[in-house]
Amino acid sequence: MPIRQLGQRTSESHAPPGGESTAAEVRKRLLLADDDRLIVATLGQRLRAEGYEVLEAFDGASALAACTAARPDLAIVDHSMPGLNGVELARALASSTDVAVIFLSAYSDEEIVNDAIVAGALTYVVKPIDTDRLLPIVRTALQRSREVKALRFQNDKLRAALQKDHNVSVAAGLLMAKFNLGQQEAFERLRRHARSLRAKLDDVAAELIRVNEEAGKILQEYAVSPGQADPDDTDERA
C-alpha cells in the first residue's frame, strides 16, 4: 500500500495564519495510520494547516515502513488496521525506533487501552475524533516524547560514563595484580601510557582489557593437565 507524504520541511518555519504553533512544532513530522481514508484525510488536512509535515499510511506494514524510513516525531495509529494492528505496530516501533505513538480506536475497551499503553503508546484517543481536541493532545505528546528522548539520552551518557570508569578500574586492577602496584600508581601508569600515545584513557584501558582477554584465551589452550589426554594426540596415535 503506497504511503503519501503531504507537506514539505523547509529551512524556514512559517506559522499558519492564526495558528498558535511554535517554530519547533512547525518542523515536526507526523505519521497518520488508519485504514479509514476519510479520517486520514480530515486529520491530515487540519494538521498540515497547523504547520506539521504529514505522512499517511493505510495499513500497519506501510506505517511501520514509513516510521523506519522517515522517523517521524509522532505516529498517530488506529487500533484496527490490516496487516499489523495498532498494538502490534506500537510494539514493533518500540523495539526498533524511538517514534512516539498516539493510539486511535472506535472502542474504549479497558483491555485494548491497557494493551496500547503496555505497547508504548503515550495516550489513547477514542473515535469520533474532534480535530480541535486532538491538536493539544498532539502537542502534549510531542512534548512528552521530547522529555522521554532527553531522559534516554542522559541515561545513555551515564551508562557510557559508568562503562568507561569500569574499564579504567578493571585495567588498573590488572596492572596492580601483574606488577604488585598500589591503586594510585596503577592509575598513574595508565594515564602516562595514554598521554604517550595521545589516546583517551578509556581507549587505553579497553585495549589492555582486550589484550588480557585474548592472552587468557590463548593460555587456556595450554591448560591441559599432565594426566589429561589431548584429543589431537589421541587422533594422531589412532
C-alpha positions as a printed Julia matrix, in Angstrom:
238×3 Matrix{Float64}:
   0.0     0.0    0.0
   1.55    3.32  -1.0
   2.49    5.98   1.54
   1.59    9.55   0.8
   3.69   12.46   2.02
   1.93   15.76   2.42
   3.75   19.0    3.17
   7.46   19.68   2.97
  10.08   20.55   5.53
  11.68   23.88   4.74
  14.69   25.7    6.11
  12.38   28.45   7.36
   9.39   27.83   9.6
   6.16   29.69   8.9
   3.38   29.69  11.46
  -0.03   29.09   9.91
  -2.41   32.05   9.77
  -3.97   32.48  13.17
  -2.18   29.37  14.43
  -0.52   29.1   17.82
   2.16   26.56  16.81
   5.74   27.37  17.74
   8.61   27.07  15.26
   9.68   23.82  16.94
   6.2    22.36  16.42
   6.0    23.55  12.8
   9.06   21.48  11.95
   7.6    18.29  13.4
   6.84   15.33  11.16
   3.79   13.21  11.93
   2.51    9.89  10.62
  -1.21    9.19  10.31
  -2.02    5.47  10.0
  -5.64    4.38   9.6
  -7.46    2.28   7.04
 -10.28    4.84   7.09
  -9.12    7.23   4.39
 -11.67    9.88   5.33
 -10.28   10.11   8.85
  -6.73   10.29   7.5
  -7.69   12.99   5.02
  -9.58   15.05   7.6
  -6.91   14.85  10.3
  -4.12   15.3    7.79
  -5.64   18.47   6.4
  -6.0    20.01   9.83
  -2.53   19.03  10.98
  -1.0    20.41   7.79
  -2.89   23.64   8.39
  -1.14   23.8   11.77
   2.24   23.56  10.02
   3.07   19.91  10.59
   4.56   17.7    7.9
   2.29   14.69   7.48
   2.94   11.16   6.24
  -0.05    8.91   5.56
  -0.36    5.12   5.68
  -3.42    2.92   5.41
  -2.18   -0.37   6.86
   0.18   -1.5    9.58
   3.01   -2.69   7.33
   3.14    0.59   5.4
   3.06    2.53   8.67
   6.0     0.54  10.02
   7.95    1.05   6.8
   7.28    4.8    6.91
   8.39    5.08  10.53
  11.54    3.07   9.87
  12.48    5.13   6.81
  11.32    8.65   7.74
  11.48    8.54  11.57
   8.53   10.84  12.26
   8.41   12.62  15.6
   4.99   11.13  16.36
   2.81    8.35  14.91
  -0.97    8.54  15.26
  -2.15    4.98  14.65
  -5.5     3.23  14.59
  -6.05    0.06  16.58
  -7.79   -1.88  13.8
  -5.69   -1.95  10.63
  -4.95   -4.71   8.09
  -1.54   -6.33   8.3
  -0.34   -5.15  11.69
  -2.91   -3.84  14.12
  -2.14   -0.81  16.26
  -0.8    -2.76  19.23
   1.48   -4.88  17.03
   2.67   -1.74  15.26
   3.36    0.05  18.54
   5.38   -2.92  19.78
   7.39   -3.03  16.57
   8.08    0.71  16.76
   9.12    0.48  20.4
  11.6    -2.32  19.63
  13.21   -0.74  16.57
  12.68    3.04  16.68
  12.17    5.93  19.09
   8.94    7.07  17.38
   6.28    8.1   19.9
   2.74    6.78  19.4
  -0.8     8.07  19.93
  -3.45    5.37  19.71
  -6.83    5.77  17.98
  -9.76    3.4   18.38
 -13.5     3.3   17.97
 -13.63    1.39  21.27
 -12.75    2.38  24.81
 -12.43   -1.23  25.96
 -10.15   -1.37  29.02
  -8.19   -4.33  27.68
  -7.44   -2.53  24.4
  -6.42    0.6   26.29
  -4.1    -1.39  28.56
  -2.59   -3.24  25.59
  -1.91    0.1   23.88
  -0.23    1.62  26.94
   1.85   -1.51  27.59
   2.89   -1.48  23.91
   4.29    2.01  24.4
   1.51    4.4   23.38
   1.73    7.79  25.07
  -2.02    8.26  25.1
  -5.27    6.88  23.74
  -7.98    8.75  21.79
 -11.46    7.34  21.21
 -13.22    8.0   17.91
 -15.03   10.03  16.65
 -12.14   12.48  16.83
 -12.65   16.18  17.38
  -9.73   17.77  15.5
  -9.73   20.78  17.83
  -9.35   18.41  20.77
  -6.69   16.37  19.02
  -4.31   19.3   18.49
  -3.45   19.86  22.18
  -3.11   16.09  22.57
  -0.58   16.06  19.72
   1.37   18.98  21.23
   1.4    17.31  24.65
   2.53   14.01  23.15
   5.34   15.72  21.25
   6.5    17.45  24.44
   6.33   14.18  26.36
   8.28   12.46  23.58
  10.99   15.13  23.77
  11.24   14.61  27.52
  11.48   10.83  27.14
  14.17   11.11  24.46
  16.14   13.58  26.59
  15.93   11.19  29.54
  17.11    8.29  27.39
  19.99   10.4   26.11
  21.06   11.27  29.65
  20.76    7.62  30.7
  22.87    6.54  27.73
  25.52    9.12  28.62
  25.53    7.97  32.24
  25.76    4.34  31.19
  28.68    5.15  28.86
  30.45    7.1   31.61
  29.99    4.24  34.06
  31.35    1.8   31.48
  34.42    3.98  30.98
  35.0     4.16  34.72
  34.57    0.41  34.9
  37.11   -0.18  32.12
  39.69    2.06  33.79
  39.16    0.35  37.16
  39.5    -3.12  35.63
  42.64   -2.14  33.7
  44.17   -0.63  36.84
  43.36   -3.85  38.68
  45.22   -5.85  36.02
  48.3    -3.68  36.44
  48.07   -3.94  40.23
  47.99   -7.74  40.05
  50.69   -8.02  37.38
  53.23   -5.59  38.85
  52.25   -5.61  42.52
  51.29   -1.92  42.41
  49.13    0.22  44.6
  45.9     1.56  43.1
  47.16    5.13  42.65
  50.35    4.01  40.93
  48.4     1.72  38.6
  46.08    4.59  37.6
  49.07    6.87  37.07
  50.77    4.36  34.78
  47.61    4.09  32.74
  47.45    7.88  32.43
  51.12    8.16  31.43
  50.71    5.49  28.78
  47.58    7.2   27.42
  49.43   10.54  27.24
  52.4     8.94  25.49
  50.06    7.51  22.85
  47.96   10.69  22.74
  44.98    8.45  23.3
  41.97    8.58  25.57
  42.38    6.9   28.93
  39.3     4.76  28.39
  40.57    3.59  24.99
  43.89    2.52  26.52
  42.08    0.76  29.35
  39.73   -1.03  26.95
  42.66   -2.17  24.81
  44.52   -3.52  27.84
  41.42   -5.47  28.87
  41.01   -6.81  25.33
  44.65   -7.93  25.09
  44.44   -9.55  28.52
  41.32  -11.45  27.48
  42.98  -12.61  24.25
  46.05  -13.75  26.17
  43.8   -15.63  28.59
  42.12  -17.47  25.72
  45.5   -18.43  24.25
  46.84  -19.61  27.6
  43.68  -21.65  28.13
  44.73  -23.78  25.17
  47.78  -24.89  27.2
  45.73  -25.67  30.3
  45.64  -29.44  29.74
  46.71  -31.17  32.94
  49.67  -33.66  32.78
  47.42  -36.73  33.16
  44.75  -35.5   30.74
  44.78  -36.83  27.21
  44.87  -34.28  24.43
  42.17  -35.13  21.83
  44.5   -34.19  19.0
  47.22  -36.52  20.27
  44.7   -39.34  20.52
  43.62  -38.79  16.94
  47.24  -38.78  15.69
  48.06  -42.05  17.51
  44.99  -43.63  16.03
